Each structure stands twice: as structure tokens, then as C-alpha cells.
């Protein structure tokens, strides 16, 4: 069952406790790996009881999955807030933020990426992408950058899979740190290329060529 978005009805104290627990869970997983972290350790570092953790999150799997998803939510929200005007710019800002945050804490990212990919039913990444990507695609369609026949839901899924595959390649060291962002850009552009309008195609083509040059460098 896919996890639902965090509940807004938490009190400020509950929100602070939840954030503290998730931060500690991410930090511990980054240092010790998923198998090396127990609910008892997370509880001790978070100054709560182990019972409290189970009452809030249900299981270690769900706790770590929520921690991974919340990090992704923050990446997307920061990217959208920082993006300049324009629907295409918002999508580019998202992949730039993914690369930046991934490389900012690489040990944490390498610990959490397998959880994001191996436990999709717990993580609920669809929620993260569905919150931001469809709007950008709808705006691109309204601006005449995409064909009217585009199926938004399918393209959101393709973009999600493209970003996940790129970060997975990086996590397994198939991509170097310097290659992550250009490869993400290529994946984003290629997922949309068949459906862009004739007027936007030269812009997207130039975007891919620049990313390929960066990848070779």
C-alpha cells in the first residue's frame, strides 16, 4: 500500500518530533547502512521510546521509506521554489536539484536510493512526482511546447523512471559525480523529445547536445 502524504494536522511539537526522528534515521542509515540501523538505535538518538516509533511509523521499513520520501519531497519543493518562470525551466530545476542534493550528501543518497527503488509500495514516489511534474507539463502544452495529444500521466511516469534510473546508475558508480547532472538532463529531454512541438525541438536538441558535451568532458 502506497504511503499517503504527511498529515497536516500534527501539532508543532509533533511536527518537530517527527522531523527529528526522520533526520536521525537518514543520518544513521547514511553511516551504518539500512541493515546496520535498528529501531532501538533510532529511538535512542531521537530521545523517544521504541514503542513511540512503532506507534507513529508501524515498522522500520515504513520509517526509513518515509525518511527517504520526505527528503525527495524537500528536493522537489526547493527546486520549484527556485525555478525561474517557465514550465520547462521548472523541470530543469528539478533535475538540477536532484543532482545537487544527491552530491551534497553522497553517503546518505547511496543509502537511501535502494530504498526508494526497492520499496516503491512503501515510499510512494508517485505522490512526489504527481505533485509537481504534471503542472509543468500542462503549462508546456499550453505554451505550445508539447503536442496536444500528450498523455500527462504517462509522461510523468517516464520522467520519474528516467530520474530514478539516472540516480541508480550513479549510486552503483556507473556514473561519476560530474556525469550525474548532464545524464539527468539527457534523460529528461529524451523522455519528452518525441512529443515536443516543431518550434521547441531545436531548443531541446541544443539542450541535449550541451549535456552530451558536459558528459564527455
ABEGO torsion letter per residue (X at the ends): XBBBBBBAABBAAAAAAAAAAAAAAAAAAAAAEAAABBAAAAAAAAGBBAAAAAAAAGBAAAAAAAAAAAAAAAAAAAAAAABBBEAAAAAAAAAAAAAAAAAABAAAAAAAAAAAAABAAAAGAAAAAAAAAAAAAAAAAAAGABBAABBAAAAAAAAAAAAAAAAAAAAAGABBAAAAAAAAAAAAAAAAAAABBAAAAAAAAAAAAAAAAAAAX
